[in-house]
């Protein structure tokens, strides 16, 4: 039986799309105990995201708890 090049391309594309769907399904899973990006702490003074435990660079945020 002869295999056409177009058959091979269709199979490769379909396997790629199936792999992308599987990765998307795993990407939607939530890890228990992980924080969401929306729950990140912001400086109450300037509104920028606070990274680490030190005070904000604007000087108005105080220490992080």
C-alpha positions as CSV (number, residue, x, y, z in Angstrom):
1,X,0.0,0.0,0.0
2,X,1.3,3.4,-1.0
3,X,1.3,6.3,1.5
4,X,0.9,9.8,0.1
5,X,2.8,12.8,1.4
6,X,-0.4,14.5,2.1
7,X,-1.5,11.7,4.4
8,X,1.7,12.0,6.4
9,X,1.2,15.8,6.7
10,X,-2.4,15.4,7.9
11,X,-1.3,12.8,10.5
12,X,1.5,15.1,11.7
13,X,-0.8,18.1,12.0
14,X,-3.5,16.1,13.8
15,X,-1.0,14.7,16.3
16,X,0.4,18.2,16.9
17,X,-3.1,19.5,17.6
18,X,-3.9,16.6,19.9
19,X,-0.7,17.3,21.8
20,X,-1.7,21.0,22.1
21,X,-5.1,20.1,23.5
22,X,-3.6,17.8,26.1
23,X,-1.1,20.5,27.2
24,X,-4.0,23.0,27.4
25,X,-6.0,20.7,29.6
26,X,-3.0,20.2,32.0
27,X,-2.4,24.0,31.9
28,X,-6.0,24.6,33.2
29,X,-5.5,22.4,36.2
30,X,-4.9,24.3,39.4
31,X,-2.3,23.2,41.9
32,X,-3.7,23.1,45.4
33,X,-2.1,25.8,47.6
34,X,-0.8,27.9,44.8
35,X,-1.6,31.6,44.7
36,X,-3.3,33.2,41.8
37,X,-1.6,36.2,40.1
38,X,-4.6,38.4,41.1
39,X,-4.0,37.5,44.8
40,X,-0.4,39.0,44.6
41,X,0.2,41.8,47.1
42,X,0.3,45.4,45.9
43,X,1.7,48.5,47.5
44,X,-1.2,50.4,49.0
45,X,0.5,53.7,48.2
46,X,1.5,53.4,44.6
47,X,-0.2,50.2,43.5
48,X,2.8,48.4,42.1
49,X,3.4,44.7,42.7
50,X,5.5,44.0,45.8
51,X,8.2,41.3,45.3
52,X,10.1,40.1,48.4
53,X,9.7,41.1,52.0
54,X,11.2,44.5,52.0
55,X,9.4,47.8,51.8
56,X,8.2,49.2,48.5
57,X,10.6,51.4,46.6
58,X,8.2,54.3,46.7
59,X,8.6,54.4,50.5
60,X,4.9,54.5,51.3
61,X,4.2,50.8,51.5
62,X,5.7,49.9,54.8
63,X,6.9,46.4,55.6
64,X,5.4,43.3,54.1
65,X,3.8,40.8,56.5
